[in-house]
Amino acid sequence: MKKVTIHIALKQGVLDPQGQTIQTSLHSLGFTEVEEVRTGKTVELFLEDSADIEARVHEMCDKLLANPVIEDYSLEVEEALRT
Amino acid sequence: MKKVTIHIALKQGVLDPQGQTIQTSLHSLGFTEVEEVRTGKTVELFLEDSADIEARVHEMCDKLLANPVIEDYSLEVEEALRT
């Protein structure tokens, strides 16, 4: 059993309205040292091990999980601790 | 200038409807090897360096960014590459 963590982030230059809202809120709360906020997503998959696991997960990202027009993603494959 | 990456994930045992929806979609697309999907968020902060930077970011998490009832978070502090 493997755990694959997919980190999905907006490409540099793509506007991040959610990040801007968080920044405004942080400033209102007094955290004025924050100069920029960028948000992203993570998807953790627990799946059966196979020889082509990375290729399969890339296919999942391209077909469903990430939007290649505005998002970049990276994968991290590790042994799953739970069974 | 520092970059702090905050990884926010649902606590173990907390239902993740978004993850379940993704799993169902992956199965429909033929990726039947996926046994569980958990989703999370990342927030990247770019901020001025200070001695108490980690304490400040923990305060931001507790006040705004994370919901301690259902979410866990971890921090990663590094030098920001951009200026």
Backbone of each chain as nested JSON, in Angstrom:
{
  "chains": [
    {"id": "A", "residues": [
      {"number": 1, "name": "MET", "atoms": {"N": [0.843, -1.196, 0.0], "CA": [0.0, 0.0, 0.0], "C": [0.878, 1.246, 0.0]}},
      {"number": 2, "name": "LYS", "atoms": {"N": [0.588, 2.149, -0.916], "CA": [1.37, 3.371, -1.014], "C": [0.498, 4.584, -0.71]}},
      {"number": 3, "name": "LYS", "atoms": {"N": [1.156, 5.609, -0.246], "CA": [0.487, 6.9, -0.074], "C": [1.15, 7.871, -1.046]}},
      {"number": 4, "name": "VAL", "atoms": {"N": [0.347, 8.469, -1.893], "CA": [0.88, 9.467, -2.821], "C": [0.283, 10.814, -2.441]}},
      {"number": 5, "name": "THR", "atoms": {"N": [1.136, 11.765, -2.139], "CA": [0.67, 13.116, -1.818], "C": [0.879, 14.006, -3.038]}},
      {"number": 6, "name": "ILE", "atoms": {"N": [-0.199, 14.615, -3.491], "CA": [-0.13, 15.498, -4.655], "C": [-0.266, 16.935, -4.155]}},
      {"number": 7, "name": "HIS", "atoms": {"N": [0.732, 17.747, -4.433], "CA": [0.682, 19.167, -4.06], "C": [0.285, 19.95, -5.304]}},
      {"number": 8, "name": "ILE", "atoms": {"N": [-0.833, 20.648, -5.224], "CA": [-1.328, 21.412, -6.373], "C": [-1.284, 22.891, -6.016]}},
      {"number": 9, "name": "ALA", "atoms": {"N": [-0.636, 23.691, -6.851], "CA": [-0.536, 25.13, -6.581], "C": [-0.821, 25.901, -7.863]}},
      {"number": 10, "name": "LEU", "atoms": {"N": [-1.322, 27.099, -7.71], "CA": [-1.522, 27.956, -8.874], "C": [-0.174, 28.319, -9.478]}},
      {"number": 11, "name": "LYS", "atoms": {"N": [-0.105, 28.379, -10.789], "CA": [1.135, 28.788, -11.442], "C": [1.478, 30.217, -11.047]}},
      {"number": 12, "name": "GLN", "atoms": {"N": [2.778, 30.5, -11.07], "CA": [3.195, 31.857, -10.751], "C": [2.577, 32.819, -11.766]}},
      {"number": 13, "name": "GLY", "atoms": {"N": [2.072, 33.937, -11.308], "CA": [1.455, 34.894, -12.214], "C": [-0.055, 34.767, -12.28]}},
      {"number": 14, "name": "VAL", "atoms": {"N": [-0.581, 33.603, -11.878], "CA": [-2.042, 33.437, -11.87], "C": [-2.59, 34.091, -10.599]}},
      {"number": 15, "name": "LEU", "atoms": {"N": [-3.59, 34.914, -10.745], "CA": [-4.175, 35.602, -9.595], "C": [-4.773, 34.615, -8.607]}},
      {"number": 16, "name": "ASP", "atoms": {"N": [-4.637, 34.916, -7.318], "CA": [-5.134, 34.038, -6.27], "C": [-6.056, 34.849, -5.353]}},
      {"number": 17, "name": "PRO", "atoms": {"N": [-7.319, 34.979, -5.728], "CA": [-8.246, 35.814, -4.952], "C": [-8.414, 35.314, -3.515]}},
      {"number": 18, "name": "GLN", "atoms": {"N": [-8.386, 33.986, -3.335], "CA": [-8.519, 33.435, -1.985], "C": [-7.325, 33.871, -1.122]}},
      {"number": 19, "name": "GLY", "atoms": {"N": [-6.136, 33.83, -1.721], "CA": [-4.939, 34.279, -1.008], "C": [-5.015, 35.76, -0.66]}},
      {"number": 20, "name": "GLN", "atoms": {"N": [-5.528, 36.551, -1.593], "CA": [-5.645, 37.991, -1.331], "C": [-6.62, 38.268, -0.188]}},
      {"number": 21, "name": "THR", "atoms": {"N": [-7.713, 37.495, -0.163], "CA": [-8.69, 37.662, 0.916], "C": [-8.079, 37.311, 2.263]}},
      {"number": 22, "name": "ILE", "atoms": {"N": [-7.309, 36.22, 2.284], "CA": [-6.649, 35.82, 3.529], "C": [-5.677, 36.908, 3.976]}},
      {"number": 23, "name": "GLN", "atoms": {"N": [-4.953, 37.472, 3.007], "CA": [-3.988, 38.531, 3.365], "C": [-4.7, 39.733, 3.981]}},
      {"number": 24, "name": "THR", "atoms": {"N": [-5.805, 40.149, 3.351], "CA": [-6.573, 41.276, 3.896], "C": [-7.041, 40.974, 5.318]}},
      {"number": 25, "name": "SER", "atoms": {"N": [-7.528, 39.758, 5.544], "CA": [-7.999, 39.392, 6.882], "C": [-6.86, 39.394, 7.883]}},
      {"number": 26, "name": "LEU", "atoms": {"N": [-5.69, 38.867, 7.471], "CA": [-4.535, 38.85, 8.382], "C": [-4.129, 40.268, 8.748]}},
      {"number": 27, "name": "HIS", "atoms": {"N": [-4.163, 41.166, 7.756], "CA": [-3.823, 42.563, 8.043], "C": [-4.811, 43.159, 9.047]}},
      {"number": 28, "name": "SER", "atoms": {"N": [-6.114, 42.872, 8.854], "CA": [-7.117, 43.403, 9.793], "C": [-6.874, 42.894, 11.203]}},
      {"number": 29, "name": "LEU", "atoms": {"N": [-6.324, 41.688, 11.307], "CA": [-6.077, 41.116, 12.635], "C": [-4.749, 41.597, 13.227]}},
      {"number": 30, "name": "GLY", "atoms": {"N": [-4.034, 42.442, 12.474], "CA": [-2.802, 43.002, 13.015], "C": [-1.53, 42.346, 12.515]}},
      {"number": 31, "name": "PHE", "atoms": {"N": [-1.666, 41.338, 11.645], "CA": [-0.472, 40.656, 11.119], "C": [-0.023, 41.365, 9.843]}},
      {"number": 32, "name": "THR", "atoms": {"N": [0.45, 42.601, 10.033], "CA": [0.755, 43.437, 8.877], "C": [2.08, 43.082, 8.203]}},
      {"number": 33, "name": "GLU", "atoms": {"N": [2.844, 42.162, 8.809], "CA": [4.121, 41.754, 8.204], "C": [3.937, 40.824, 7.013]}},
      {"number": 34, "name": "VAL", "atoms": {"N": [2.716, 40.338, 6.798], "CA": [2.47, 39.396, 5.708], "C": [2.375, 40.153, 4.381]}},
      {"number": 35, "name": "GLU", "atoms": {"N": [3.254, 39.842, 3.457], "CA": [3.312, 40.597, 2.202], "C": [2.621, 39.899, 1.034]}},
      {"number": 36, "name": "GLU", "atoms": {"N": [2.541, 38.59, 1.102], "CA": [1.82, 37.877, 0.049], "C": [1.332, 36.546, 0.596]}},
      {"number": 37, "name": "VAL", "atoms": {"N": [0.165, 36.116, 0.097], "CA": [-0.382, 34.824, 0.491], "C": [-0.764, 34.062, -0.776]}},
      {"number": 38, "name": "ARG", "atoms": {"N": [-0.315, 32.825, -0.869], "CA": [-0.705, 31.971, -1.996], "C": [-1.325, 30.706, -1.419]}},
      {"number": 39, "name": "THR", "atoms": {"N": [-2.443, 30.281, -1.983], "CA": [-3.094, 29.075, -1.484], "C": [-2.887, 27.912, -2.446]}},
      {"number": 40, "name": "GLY", "atoms": {"N": [-2.993, 26.724, -1.914], "CA": [-2.867, 25.53, -2.737], "C": [-3.677, 24.389, -2.141]}},
      {"number": 41, "name": "LYS", "atoms": {"N": [-3.642, 23.263, -2.808], "CA": [-4.4, 22.092, -2.351], "C": [-3.457, 20.903, -2.252]}},
      {"number": 42, "name": "THR", "atoms": {"N": [-3.809, 19.976, -1.365], "CA": [-3.12, 18.691, -1.387], "C": [-4.164, 17.589, -1.489]}},
      {"number": 43, "name": "VAL", "atoms": {"N": [-3.828, 16.558, -2.23], "CA": [-4.684, 15.377, -2.316], "C": [-3.822, 14.18, -1.941]}},
      {"number": 44, "name": "GLU", "atoms": {"N": [-4.226, 13.451, -0.921], "CA": [-3.502, 12.243, -0.531], "C": [-4.26, 11.034, -1.041]}},
      {"number": 45, "name": "LEU", "atoms": {"N": [-3.576, 10.206, -1.795], "CA": [-4.194, 8.981, -2.313], "C": [-3.57, 7.787, -1.609]}},
      {"number": 46, "name": "PHE", "atoms": {"N": [-4.402, 6.884, -1.15], "CA": [-3.913, 5.607, -0.634], "C": [-4.284, 4.563, -1.673]}},
      {"number": 47, "name": "LEU", "atoms": {"N": [-3.283, 3.893, -2.218], "CA": [-3.599, 2.945, -3.293], "C": [-2.651, 1.767, -3.316]}},
      {"number": 48, "name": "GLU", "atoms": {"N": [-3.109, 0.72, -3.962], "CA": [-2.305, -0.495, -4.109], "C": [-1.028, -0.156, -4.866]}},
      {"number": 49, "name": "ASP", "atoms": {"N": [0.041, -0.8, -4.468], "CA": [1.315, -0.568, -5.139], "C": [1.304, -1.224, -6.52]}},
      {"number": 50, "name": "SER", "atoms": {"N": [1.987, -0.601, -7.45], "CA": [2.154, -1.195, -8.772], "C": [3.402, -0.582, -9.398]}},
      {"number": 51, "name": "ALA", "atoms": {"N": [3.906, -1.203, -10.417], "CA": [5.156, -0.751, -11.037], "C": [4.995, 0.638, -11.654]}},
      {"number": 52, "name": "ASP", "atoms": {"N": [3.804, 0.91, -12.183], "CA": [3.604, 2.174, -12.911], "C": [2.8, 3.174, -12.093]}},
      {"number": 53, "name": "ILE", "atoms": {"N": [2.981, 3.129, -10.759], "CA": [2.144, 3.941, -9.873], "C": [2.272, 5.439, -10.194]}},
      {"number": 54, "name": "GLU", "atoms": {"N": [3.498, 5.905, -10.453], "CA": [3.658, 7.343, -10.722], "C": [2.968, 7.741, -12.017]}},
      {"number": 55, "name": "ALA", "atoms": {"N": [3.119, 6.906, -13.044], "CA": [2.476, 7.196, -14.325], "C": [0.954, 7.244, -14.168]}},
      {"number": 56, "name": "ARG", "atoms": {"N": [0.41, 6.302, -13.36], "CA": [-1.036, 6.275, -13.126], "C": [-1.484, 7.561, -12.423]}},
      {"number": 57, "name": "VAL", "atoms": {"N": [-0.724, 7.989, -11.42], "CA": [-1.131, 9.178, -10.671], "C": [-1.009, 10.432, -11.549]}},
      {"number": 58, "name": "HIS", "atoms": {"N": [0.015, 10.479, -12.399], "CA": [0.1, 11.604, -13.338], "C": [-1.142, 11.644, -14.233]}},
      {"number": 59, "name": "GLU", "atoms": {"N": [-1.586, 10.469, -14.653], "CA": [-2.788, 10.392, -15.491], "C": [-4.021, 10.908, -14.723]}},
      {"number": 60, "name": "MET", "atoms": {"N": [-4.108, 10.52, -13.437], "CA": [-5.231, 11.008, -12.606], "C": [-5.196, 12.528, -12.503]}},
      {"number": 61, "name": "CYS", "atoms": {"N": [-3.989, 13.081, -12.332], "CA": [-3.858, 14.538, -12.215], "C": [-4.292, 15.206, -13.507]}},
      {"number": 62, "name": "ASP", "atoms": {"N": [-3.831, 14.666, -14.637], "CA": [-4.149, 15.289, -15.918], "C": [-5.634, 15.186, -16.236]}},
      {"number": 63, "name": "LYS", "atoms": {"N": [-6.261, 14.059, -15.836], "CA": [-7.665, 13.856, -16.188], "C": [-8.637, 14.496, -15.213]}},
      {"number": 64, "name": "LEU", "atoms": {"N": [-8.267, 14.6, -13.944], "CA": [-9.257, 15.023, -12.954], "C": [-8.748, 16.019, -11.915]}},
      {"number": 65, "name": "LEU", "atoms": {"N": [-7.549, 15.779, -11.37], "CA": [-7.194, 16.472, -10.13], "C": [-6.632, 17.876, -10.309]}},
      {"number": 66, "name": "ALA", "atoms": {"N": [-5.876, 18.09, -11.379], "CA": [-5.259, 19.404, -11.564], "C": [-5.721, 20.018, -12.879]}},
      {"number": 67, "name": "ASN", "atoms": {"N": [-5.698, 21.316, -12.926], "CA": [-6.009, 22.034, -14.157], "C": [-4.692, 22.549, -14.747]}},
      {"number": 68, "name": "PRO", "atoms": {"N": [-4.173, 21.864, -15.763], "CA": [-2.826, 22.198, -16.261], "C": [-2.717, 23.602, -16.839]}},
      {"number": 69, "name": "VAL", "atoms": {"N": [-3.83, 24.242, -17.117], "CA": [-3.768, 25.606, -17.657], "C": [-3.306, 26.596, -16.589]}},
      {"number": 70, "name": "ILE", "atoms": {"N": [-3.806, 26.422, -15.376], "CA": [-3.479, 27.404, -14.327], "C": [-2.737, 26.81, -13.131]}},
      {"number": 71, "name": "GLU", "atoms": {"N": [-2.607, 25.484, -13.102], "CA": [-2.009, 24.876, -11.91], "C": [-0.784, 24.024, -12.232]}},
      {"number": 72, "name": "ASP", "atoms": {"N": [0.155, 23.999, -11.295], "CA": [1.288, 23.073, -11.329], "C": [1.081, 22.048, -10.218]}},
      {"number": 73, "name": "TYR", "atoms": {"N": [1.631, 20.865, -10.39], "CA": [1.547, 19.9, -9.292], "C": [2.833, 19.098, -9.179]}},
      {"number": 74, "name": "SER", "atoms": {"N": [3.041, 18.556, -7.985], "CA": [4.182, 17.667, -7.77], "C": [3.705, 16.477, -6.951]}},
      {"number": 75, "name": "LEU", "atoms": {"N": [4.405, 15.358, -7.095], "CA": [4.02, 14.119, -6.407], "C": [5.084, 13.723, -5.389]}},
      {"number": 76, "name": "GLU", "atoms": {"N": [4.628, 13.03, -4.365], "CA": [5.509, 12.478, -3.34], "C": [4.967, 11.078, -3.044]}},
      {"number": 77, "name": "VAL", "atoms": {"N": [5.757, 10.068, -3.305], "CA": [5.289, 8.684, -3.091], "C": [5.993, 8.122, -1.868]}},
      {"number": 78, "name": "GLU", "atoms": {"N": [5.23, 7.539, -0.969], "CA": [5.847, 6.912, 0.203], "C": [5.049, 5.68, 0.614]}},
      {"number": 79, "name": "GLU", "atoms": {"N": [5.644, 4.897, 1.476], "CA": [4.962, 3.719, 2.005], "C": [3.821, 4.193, 2.914]}},
      {"number": 80, "name": "ALA", "atoms": {"N": [2.62, 3.618, 2.757], "CA": [1.517, 4.021, 3.633], "C": [1.7, 3.368, 4.992]}},
      {"number": 81, "name": "LEU", "atoms": {"N": [1.485, 4.153, 6.056], "CA": [1.7, 3.603, 7.393], "C": [0.542, 2.708, 7.822]}},
      {"number": 82, "name": "ARG", "atoms": {"N": [-0.659, 3.087, 7.409], "CA": [-1.789, 2.226, 7.777], "C": [-1.94, 1.116, 6.74]}},
      {"number": 83, "name": "THR", "atoms": {"N": [-2.676, 0.089, 7.054], "CA": [-2.827, -1.045, 6.126], "C": [-4.104, -0.9, 5.327]}}
    ]},
    {"id": "B", "residues": [
      {"number": 1, "name": "MET", "atoms": {"N": [13.431, 38.128, 4.071], "CA": [12.084, 37.661, 3.686], "C": [12.001, 36.143, 3.834]}},
      {"number": 2, "name": "LYS", "atoms": {"N": [10.953, 35.702, 4.507], "CA": [10.782, 34.264, 4.712], "C": [9.524, 33.777, 4.004]}},
      {"number": 3, "name": "LYS", "atoms": {"N": [9.545, 32.512, 3.655], "CA": [8.345, 31.851, 3.146], "C": [7.956, 30.795, 4.162]}},
      {"number": 4, "name": "VAL", "atoms": {"N": [6.714, 30.88, 4.635], "CA": [6.213, 29.873, 5.564], "C": [5.108, 29.104, 4.865]}},
      {"number": 5, "name": "THR", "atoms": {"N": [5.279, 27.806, 4.766], "CA": [4.235, 26.97, 4.161], "C": [3.48, 26.268, 5.27]}},
      {"number": 6, "name": "ILE", "atoms": {"N": [2.162, 26.464, 5.277], "CA": [1.316, 25.847, 6.299], "C": [0.532, 24.724, 5.62]}},
      {"number": 7, "name": "HIS", "atoms": {"N": [0.701, 23.519, 6.116], "CA": [-0.055, 22.37, 5.588], "C": [-1.214, 22.106, 6.538]}},
      {"number": 8, "name": "ILE", "atoms": {"N": [-2.432, 22.208, 6.018], "CA": [-3.618, 22.014, 6.852], "C": [-4.346, 20.766, 6.371]}},
      {"number": 9, "name": "ALA", "atoms": {"N": [-4.596, 19.835, 7.28], "CA": [-5.289, 18.593, 6.896], "C": [-6.368, 18.29, 7.918]}},
      {"number": 10, "name": "LEU", "atoms": {"N": [-7.404, 17.606, 7.484], "CA": [-8.44, 17.178, 8.411], "C": [-7.849, 16.155, 9.377]}},
      {"number": 11, "name": "LYS", "atoms": {"N": [-8.283, 16.21, 10.634], "CA": [-7.82, 15.221, 11.599], "C": [-8.283, 13.836, 11.176]}},
      {"number": 12, "name": "GLN", "atoms": {"N": [-7.491, 12.831, 11.585], "CA": [-7.883, 11.468, 11.276], "C": [-9.236, 11.179, 11.928]}},
      {"number": 13, "name": "GLY", "atoms": {"N": [-10.123, 10.536, 11.212], "CA": [-11.433, 10.228, 11.759], "C": [-12.489, 11.231, 11.341]}},
      {"number": 14, "name": "VAL", "atoms": {"N": [-12.062, 12.422, 10.907], "CA": [-13.031, 13.417, 10.443], "C": [-13.41, 13.087, 8.987]}},
      {"number": 15, "name": "LEU", "atoms": {"N": [-14.694, 13.013, 8.719], "CA": [-15.143, 12.683, 7.364], "C": [-14.669, 13.72, 6.362]}},
      {"number": 16, "name": "ASP", "atoms": {"N": [-14.326, 13.255, 5.166], "CA": [-13.825, 14.138, 4.112], "C": [-14.68, 13.931, 2.849]}},
      {"number": 17, "name": "PRO", "atoms": {"N": [-15.821, 14.611, 2.782], "CA": [-16.749, 14.409, 1.653], "C": [-16.11, 14.743, 0.309]}},
      {"number": 18, "name": "GLN", "atoms": {"N": [-15.236, 15.776, 0.293], "CA": [-14.58, 16.145, -0.953], "C": [-13.678, 14.991, -1.422]}},
      {"number": 19, "name": "GLY", "atoms": {"N": [-12.963, 14.398, -0.472], "CA": [-12.107, 13.257, -0.795], "C": [-12.915, 12.081, -1.311]}},
      {"number": 20, "name": "GLN", "atoms": {"N": [-14.073, 11.846, -0.693], "CA": [-14.916, 10.733, -1.136], "C": [-15.426, 10.967, -2.545]}},
      {"number": 21, "name": "THR", "atoms": {"N": [-15.777, 12.216, -2.851], "CA": [-16.25, 12.541, -4.197], "C": [-15.146, 12.307, -5.225]}},
      {"number": 22, "name": "ILE", "atoms": {"N": [-13.921, 12.737, -4.876], "CA": [-12.787, 12.522, -5.781], "C": [-12.581, 11.026, -6.002]}},
      {"number": 23, "name": "GLN", "atoms": {"N": [-12.676, 10.248, -4.925], "CA": [-12.474, 8.802, -5.056], "C": [-13.508, 8.185, -6.005]}},
      {"number": 24, "name": "THR", "atoms": {"N": [-14.762, 8.58, -5.831], "CA": [-15.817, 8.073, -6.705], "C": [-15.526, 8.425, -8.158]}},
      {"number": 25, "name": "SER", "atoms": {"N": [-15.089, 9.668, -8.396], "CA": [-14.783, 10.095, -9.759], "C": [-13.612, 9.309, -10.335]}},
      {"number": 26, "name": "LEU", "atoms": {"N": [-12.58, 9.09, -9.51], "CA": [-11.414, 8.328, -9.992], "C": [-11.832, 6.904, -10.356]}},
      {"number": 27, "name": "HIS", "atoms": {"N": [-12.704, 6.311, -9.537], "CA": [-13.179, 4.955, -9.848], "C": [-13.931, 4.946, -11.174]}},
      {"number": 28, "name": "SER", "atoms": {"N": [-14.786, 5.968, -11.391], "CA": [-15.539, 6.038, -12.658], "C": [-14.6, 6.147, -13.846]}},
      {"number": 29, "name": "LEU", "atoms": {"N": [-13.444, 6.781, -13.622], "CA": [-12.481, 6.945, -14.719], "C": [-11.593, 5.717, -14.887]}},
      {"number": 30, "name": "GLY", "atoms": {"N": [-11.809, 4.682, -14.057], "CA": [-11.055, 3.443, -14.225], "C": [-9.886, 3.29, -13.26]}},
      {"number": 31, "name": "PHE", "atoms": {"N": [-9.691, 4.286, -12.376], "CA": [-8.591, 4.178, -11.415], "C": [-9.088, 3.471, -10.155]}},
      {"number": 32, "name": "THR", "atoms": {"N": [-9.408, 2.19, -10.313], "CA": [-10.055, 1.457, -9.219], "C": [-9.076, 1.043, -8.12]}},
      {"number": 33, "name": "GLU", "atoms": {"N": [-7.763, 1.274, -8.345], "CA": [-6.788, 0.906, -7.3], "C": [-6.767, 1.887, -6.137]}},
      {"number": 34, "name": "VAL", "atoms": {"N": [-7.457, 3.025, -6.292], "CA": [-7.45, 4.047, -5.229], "C": [-8.408, 3.637, -4.111]}},
      {"number": 35, "name": "GLU", "atoms": {"N": [-7.866, 3.479, -2.903], "CA": [-8.686, 2.976, -1.801], "C": [-9.161, 4.061, -0.861]}},
      {"number": 36, "name": "GLU", "atoms": {"N": [-8.442, 5.171, -0.809], "CA": [-8.901, 6.28, 0.029], "C": [-8.306, 7.567, -0.496]}},
      {"number": 37, "name": "VAL", "atoms": {"N": [-9.064, 8.647, -0.361], "CA": [-8.576, 9.962, -0.772], "C": [-8.835, 10.927, 0.377]}},
      {"number": 38, "name": "ARG", "atoms": {"N": [-7.803, 11.677, 0.759], "CA": [-7.954, 12.714, 1.782], "C": [-7.473, 14.026, 1.179]}},
      {"number": 39, "name": "THR", "atoms": {"N": [-8.223, 15.073, 1.399], "CA": [-7.834, 16.355, 0.84], "C": [-7.311, 17.287, 1.936]}},
      {"number": 40, "name": "GLY", "atoms": {"N": [-6.539, 18.257, 1.533], "CA": [-5.997, 19.227, 2.473], "C": [-5.741, 20.547, 1.778]}},
      {"number": 41, "name": "LYS", "atoms": {"N": [-5.245, 21.49, 2.532], "CA": [-4.959, 22.824, 1.986], "C": [-3.532, 23.209, 2.325]}},
      {"number": 42, "name": "THR", "atoms": {"N": [-2.957, 24.066, 1.509], "CA": [-1.698, 24.692, 1.895], "C": [-1.857, 26.2, 1.768]}},
      {"number": 43, "name": "VAL", "atoms": {"N": [-1.25, 26.916, 2.687], "CA": [-1.207, 28.378, 2.617], "C": [0.258, 28.776, 2.678]}},
      {"number": 44, "name": "GLU", "atoms": {"N": [0.722, 29.49, 1.671], "CA": [2.1, 29.98, 1.678], "C": [2.082, 31.454, 2.041]}},
      {"number": 45, "name": "LEU", "atoms": {"N": [2.827, 31.801, 3.067], "CA": [2.922, 33.201, 3.485], "C": [4.313, 33.718, 3.163]}},
      {"number": 46, "name": "PHE", "atoms": {"N": [4.39, 34.881, 2.564], "CA": [5.667, 35.562, 2.384], "C": [5.672, 36.729, 3.347]}},
      {"number": 47, "name": "LEU", "atoms": {"N": [6.627, 36.735, 4.252], "CA": [6.591, 37.787, 5.255], "C": [7.986, 38.182, 5.717]}},
      {"number": 48, "name": "GLU", "atoms": {"N": [8.044, 39.364, 6.289], "CA": [9.307, 39.871, 6.827], "C": [9.813, 38.95, 7.929]}},
      {"number": 49, "name": "ASP", "atoms": {"N": [11.106, 38.781, 7.976], "CA": [11.693, 37.928, 8.995], "C": [11.63, 38.612, 10.351]}},
      {"number": 50, "name": "SER", "atoms": {"N": [11.451, 37.813, 11.396], "CA": [11.506, 38.347, 12.756], "C": [11.852, 37.191, 13.678]}},
      {"number": 51, "name": "ALA", "atoms": {"N": [12.241, 37.521, 14.878], "CA": [12.694, 36.481, 15.807], "C": [11.554, 35.531, 16.187]}},
      {"number": 52, "name": "ASP", "atoms": {"N": [10.335, 36.072, 16.273], "CA": [9.217, 35.258, 16.74], "C": [8.298, 34.832, 15.591]}},
      {"number": 53, "name": "ILE", "atoms": {"N": [8.901, 34.606, 14.423], "CA": [8.094, 34.348, 13.233], "C": [7.192, 33.111, 13.399]}},
      {"number": 54, "name": "GLU", "atoms": {"N": [7.744, 32.04, 13.995], "CA": [6.924, 30.827, 14.145], "C": [5.76, 31.05, 15.105]}},
      {"number": 55, "name": "ALA", "atoms": {"N": [6.023, 31.767, 16.179], "CA": [4.963, 32.052, 17.144], "C": [3.857, 32.888, 16.491]}},
      {"number": 56, "name": "ARG", "atoms": {"N": [4.276, 33.866, 15.667], "CA": [3.299, 34.713, 14.963], "C": [2.436, 33.863, 14.027]}},
      {"number": 57, "name": "VAL", "atoms": {"N": [3.075, 32.964, 13.293], "CA": [2.319, 32.162, 12.327], "C": [1.38, 31.187, 13.047]}},
      {"number": 58, "name": "HIS", "atoms": {"N": [1.842, 30.648, 14.18], "CA": [0.931, 29.796, 14.966], "C": [-0.304, 30.601, 15.387]}},
      {"number": 59, "name": "GLU", "atoms": {"N": [-0.079, 31.857, 15.764], "CA": [-1.193, 32.725, 16.17], "C": [-2.144, 32.947, 14.976]}},
      {"number": 60, "name": "MET", "atoms": {"N": [-1.57, 33.175, 13.784], "CA": [-2.413, 33.341, 12.585], "C": [-3.257, 32.085, 12.33]}},
      {"number": 61, "name": "CYS", "atoms": {"N": [-2.624, 30.924, 12.505], "CA": [-3.341, 29.666, 12.279], "C": [-4.494, 29.526, 13.268]}},
      {"number": 62, "name": "ASP", "atoms": {"N": [-4.199, 29.81, 14.543], "CA": [-5.218, 29.635, 15.563], "C": [-6.36, 30.627, 15.397]}},
      {"number": 63, "name": "LYS", "atoms": {"N": [-6.03, 31.854, 14.934], "CA": [-7.068, 32.884, 14.841], "C": [-7.849, 32.835, 13.536]}},
      {"number": 64, "name": "LEU", "atoms": {"N": [-7.204, 32.397, 12.443], "CA": [-7.866, 32.521, 11.141], "C": [-7.744, 31.307, 10.227]}},
      {"number": 65, "name": "LEU", "atoms": {"N": [-6.547, 30.745, 10.138], "CA": [-6.289, 29.846, 9.009], "C": [-6.763, 28.409, 9.21]}},
      {"number": 66, "name": "ALA", "atoms": {"N": [-6.665, 27.914, 10.43], "CA": [-7.039, 26.516, 10.655], "C": [-8.165, 26.428, 11.674]}},
      {"number": 67, "name": "ASN", "atoms": {"N": [-8.935, 25.377, 11.578], "CA": [-9.992, 25.134, 12.555], "C": [-9.511, 24.016, 13.478]}},
      {"number": 68, "name": "PRO", "atoms": {"N": [-9.069, 24.364, 14.693], "CA": [-8.433, 23.361, 15.553], "C": [-9.364, 22.218, 15.97]}},
      {"number": 69, "name": "VAL", "atoms": {"N": [-10.662, 22.414, 15.795], "CA": [-11.594, 21.345, 16.178], "C": [-11.489, 20.161, 15.208]}},
      {"number": 70, "name": "ILE", "atoms": {"N": [-11.349, 20.461, 13.929], "CA": [-11.344, 19.367, 12.95], "C": [-10.062, 19.284, 12.128]}},
      {"number": 71, "name": "GLU", "atoms": {"N": [-9.17, 20.256, 12.288], "CA": [-7.982, 20.256, 11.436], "C": [-6.678, 20.257, 12.23]}},
      {"number": 72, "name": "ASP", "atoms": {"N": [-5.67, 19.615, 11.657], "CA": [-4.303, 19.699, 12.155], "C": [-3.489, 20.512, 11.166]}},
      {"number": 73, "name": "TYR", "atoms": {"N": [-2.427, 21.15, 11.655], "CA": [-1.564, 21.848, 10.703], "C": [-0.101, 21.721, 11.102]}},
      {"number": 74, "name": "SER", "atoms": {"N": [0.758, 21.909, 10.116], "CA": [2.189, 21.927, 10.377], "C": [2.812, 23.065, 9.579]}},
      {"number": 75, "name": "LEU", "atoms": {"N": [3.946, 23.561, 10.082], "CA": [4.623, 24.7, 9.445], "C": [5.974, 24.287, 8.875]}},
      {"number": 76, "name": "GLU", "atoms": {"N": [6.382, 24.988, 7.844], "CA": [7.689, 24.791, 7.24], "C": [8.204, 26.206, 6.943]}},
      {"number": 77, "name": "VAL", "atoms": {"N": [9.292, 26.59, 7.567], "CA": [9.83, 27.942, 7.365], "C": [11.081, 27.849, 6.5]}},
      {"number": 78, "name": "GLU", "atoms": {"N": [11.166, 28.651, 5.474], "CA": [12.381, 28.661, 4.647], "C": [12.643, 30.077, 4.138]}},
      {"number": 79, "name": "GLU", "atoms": {"N": [13.831, 30.26, 3.612], "CA": [14.196, 31.543, 3.026], "C": [13.366, 31.729, 1.752]}},
      {"number": 80, "name": "ALA", "atoms": {"N": [12.761, 32.896, 1.563], "CA": [11.992, 33.134, 0.333], "C": [12.955, 33.386, -0.815]}},
      {"number": 81, "name": "LEU", "atoms": {"N": [12.693, 32.755, -1.964], "CA": [13.605, 32.92, -3.095], "C": [13.435, 34.269, -3.771]}},
      {"number": 82, "name": "ARG", "atoms": {"N": [12.152, 34.709, -3.837], "CA": [11.938, 36.037, -4.438], "C": [12.146, 37.121, -3.399]}},
      {"number": 83, "name": "THR", "atoms": {"N": [12.299, 38.343, -3.842], "CA": [12.527, 39.441, -2.897], "C": [11.235, 40.186, -2.62]}}
    ]}
  ]
}
